Amino acid sequence: VQLVESGGGSVQAGGSLRLSCVASEYTTMSRCMGWFRQAPGKEREGVATISNDGGTIYKGSVRGRFTISKDNAKNTLYLQMESLKPEDTGKYYCAASGTFPSCGTWTYSRDPYNYFSRGTQVTWGQGTQVTVSS
């Protein structure tokens, strides 16, 4: 499975961006998927996840500004970001659970690489940079 992100860029505070993540296999879309970000010198953190049943969980600071969605027909996961703030700056990564349809509390995990049970592979994209200037 491969995940390829796009849509990052540089915007001023208050601006908007939409990130896209295309999965190489359609079966990926029936698994838990999510967006994570990493700022320089900081740990990777969850931004939003979406389960197979459409359930979503957001990081508190982005709730109401960001929307995660997916289009199964296009094998694509999206993250619509509105009212961007400088603290949203970072590299954004798309991720997919190898087998789990439900995300549980993956968004809040301090170790998103190993959140799922041992032996469950998590696939990560290469990331796309988002820079928000004040």
C-alpha positions in Angstrom: 0.0 0.0 0.0 1.2 3.5 -0.8 -0.2 6.8 0.3 0.6 10.0 -1.6 -0.2 13.4 -0.1 -0.6 16.7 -1.9 -2.0 20.2 -1.3 0.4 21.7 1.1 1.7 25.2 0.8 2.3 28.5 2.4 -0.6 30.7 3.5 -1.2 33.6 5.8 -3.1 33.2 9.0 -6.8 33.0 8.4 -6.3 31.2 5.0 -7.4 27.8 3.9 -5.8 24.7 2.3 -7.1 21.3 1.3 -4.8 18.3 1.6 -5.4 15.2 -0.4 -4.1 11.6 0.1 -4.4 9.1 -2.6 -4.2 5.4 -1.7 -2.8 2.9 -4.1 -5.3 0.2 -3.1 -9.0 0.6 -2.7 -9.1 -1.7 0.3 -7.3 0.9 2.3 -10.4 3.1 2.2 -12.3 0.6 4.4 -9.6 0.9 7.1 -9.1 3.5 9.8 -7.3 6.5 8.2 -6.0 9.8 9.6 -4.0 12.9 9.3 -1.0 13.6 11.6 1.5 16.5 11.7 4.9 17.1 12.9 6.5 20.5 13.7 10.3 20.9 13.8 11.6 19.6 17.1 8.3 18.2 18.2 6.7 14.8 18.2 4.2 13.7 15.6 0.7 14.3 16.7 -2.8 13.3 15.6 -4.9 15.9 13.8 -8.0 14.0 12.8 -9.0 10.4 12.1 -11.9 8.8 10.3 -13.1 5.2 10.8 -14.8 3.0 8.2 -18.2 3.9 9.6 -17.5 7.6 9.0 -16.9 8.4 12.6 -14.4 11.2 13.1 -12.2 12.4 16.0 -10.3 15.7 16.0 -7.5 17.2 18.0 -9.1 19.8 20.2 -7.3 22.8 18.7 -8.5 22.1 15.2 -12.1 21.1 16.0 -14.4 23.4 14.1 -11.7 24.6 11.7 -10.6 21.3 10.0 -12.7 18.7 8.3 -11.6 15.2 7.5 -13.4 13.3 4.8 -12.9 10.6 2.2 -14.1 9.7 -1.3 -14.0 5.9 -1.6 -14.6 6.1 -5.4 -11.4 8.1 -5.8 -9.4 6.2 -3.1 -8.7 9.7 -1.6 -8.7 11.0 1.9 -9.0 14.8 2.4 -8.3 17.4 5.1 -10.0 20.7 4.6 -8.3 23.3 6.8 -9.9 26.7 7.4 -8.9 29.7 9.6 -5.3 28.5 9.7 -3.1 29.6 12.5 0.7 29.8 12.7 0.7 27.0 15.2 -0.8 24.7 12.5 2.6 24.9 10.7 4.2 21.5 10.2 4.6 18.5 7.9 1.3 16.7 7.5 1.2 13.0 7.0 -1.6 10.7 5.9 -1.8 7.3 7.6 -3.8 4.1 7.3 -4.2 1.2 9.7 -3.4 -2.1 8.0 -6.4 -3.9 9.2 -8.5 -2.0 11.7 -11.7 -0.4 10.4 -12.1 1.6 13.6 -9.7 4.3 14.8 -10.5 4.3 18.5 -8.5 7.1 20.1 -5.7 7.0 17.6 -6.0 10.8 17.2 -4.9 11.3 20.9 -2.1 8.7 21.0 1.3 9.8 22.1 2.8 7.0 20.0 0.8 6.9 16.8 3.3 4.6 15.2 2.5 1.8 17.6 -1.1 2.5 18.6 -2.6 -0.6 17.1 -1.8 -4.1 18.4 1.6 -5.6 17.6 1.7 -6.9 14.1 -0.7 -4.3 12.7 1.2 -2.4 10.1 0.5 1.3 9.8 1.2 2.9 6.4 2.5 6.5 6.3 2.7 8.9 3.4 5.8 11.0 2.7 4.2 14.1 4.0 3.3 17.5 2.7 4.5 20.8 4.2 2.0 23.4 5.5 3.4 26.8 6.6 1.2 29.5 8.1 2.6 32.9 8.5 1.2 35.6 10.9 
